Amino acid sequence: MDYTDDIHLDVCQNIEVGLKIEYERNPKLTDTLCVFGLDNAAIAIKQEFGFAKGQKIASHPDIEGIIKHCVEVGLLRIGKMNDLTLKEYLVRLEKVKKSVKRHSAYGIRGYYDFIKNFM
């Protein structure tokens, strides 16, 4: 599945809007920290649904907003809009994370430089 046939593409956009806001709020936020935040957001949303109880969520001030935003999006969307499942939401988090990694090749905030004009 790519971006052209993803029925939950809007979920990726919801996540990315929050990431853009976090980049703008925090000039210290790098793509590496963003990936770290997305990894922890995946754990946090799983825990909201009763999974990943043995996993710890990292406490770092530069990623707290990312985790909070991703959990909020997940809680608003999973099981409530367009039949999105937790598994499908986690796939969208991973898709966004891959995009962050891909664009980080263009600088420590390469992903932000990429999305800032689209969101």
C-alpha positions in Angstrom: 0.0 0.0 0.0 1.3 3.5 -0.8 0.0 6.9 -0.3 -2.3 6.8 -3.3 -4.4 3.9 -2.1 -4.4 4.4 1.6 -7.9 4.8 2.9 -6.5 6.2 6.1 -4.2 8.8 4.6 -6.0 11.5 6.5 -4.7 9.9 9.8 -1.1 10.4 8.6 -2.0 14.1 7.9 -3.6 14.4 11.4 -0.3 13.1 12.9 1.8 15.3 10.7 -0.1 18.5 11.6 0.8 17.9 15.2 4.4 17.2 14.4 4.6 20.5 12.5 3.3 22.3 15.6 5.8 20.6 17.8 8.7 21.5 15.5 7.5 25.1 15.6 7.1 25.2 19.3 10.5 23.6 20.0 13.5 24.8 18.0 15.5 22.0 19.7 13.3 19.3 18.2 15.3 17.3 15.7 14.2 14.5 13.4 16.0 12.0 15.6 14.0 13.2 18.6 10.8 13.1 16.5 11.4 9.4 15.6 12.0 8.7 19.3 8.8 10.5 20.1 6.9 8.5 17.5 8.3 5.2 18.9 7.1 6.2 22.3 3.7 7.4 21.0 3.2 3.9 19.6 3.8 2.4 23.0 1.5 5.0 24.7 -1.4 4.3 22.3 -1.0 0.6 22.8 -1.2 1.1 26.5 -4.4 3.1 26.1 -5.9 0.0 24.6 -4.6 -2.4 27.3 -1.4 -3.6 25.5 2.3 -3.0 26.0 1.9 -2.9 29.7 5.5 -4.0 30.3 7.0 -1.3 28.1 8.1 2.1 29.4 7.4 5.4 27.8 10.4 7.6 27.8 10.1 10.9 29.7 11.8 13.6 27.7 10.5 17.2 27.5 11.2 17.5 23.8 9.0 14.5 22.9 6.1 14.9 25.3 4.0 16.9 22.9 4.5 14.4 20.1 3.4 11.5 22.4 0.4 13.5 23.7 -0.7 14.5 20.2 -0.4 11.0 18.7 -2.4 9.5 21.6 -5.1 12.1 21.2 -5.4 11.5 17.4 -5.5 7.7 18.1 -8.2 8.0 20.7 -10.3 10.2 18.4 -9.9 7.9 15.4 -9.4 4.3 16.4 -12.7 2.5 16.3 -14.6 5.7 15.7 -13.8 6.9 12.2 -13.7 4.9 9.0 -13.2 1.6 10.9 -9.6 2.4 11.8 -8.1 -0.3 14.1 -5.2 0.1 16.5 -3.1 -2.0 14.2 -3.9 0.2 11.3 -3.1 3.3 13.4 0.2 1.9 14.3 0.9 1.3 10.6 0.2 5.0 10.0 2.6 6.0 12.8 5.2 3.8 11.2 4.6 5.4 7.8 5.1 8.9 9.2 8.2 7.7 11.1 9.7 6.4 7.9 9.1 9.7 6.2 10.8 11.5 9.1 13.8 9.2 8.7 13.9 9.6 4.9 13.8 13.4 5.1 16.4 13.6 7.9 19.0 12.9 5.2 18.6 16.6 4.3 19.5 18.0 7.8 18.7 17.6 11.5 15.2 19.1 10.9 14.9 18.0 7.3 11.4 16.5 7.9 10.1 19.9 9.2 11.6 21.7 6.2 9.7 19.2 4.0 6.3 19.4 5.7 6.2 23.1 6.9 4.8 24.3 3.5 2.2 21.4 3.2 0.6 21.5 6.6 
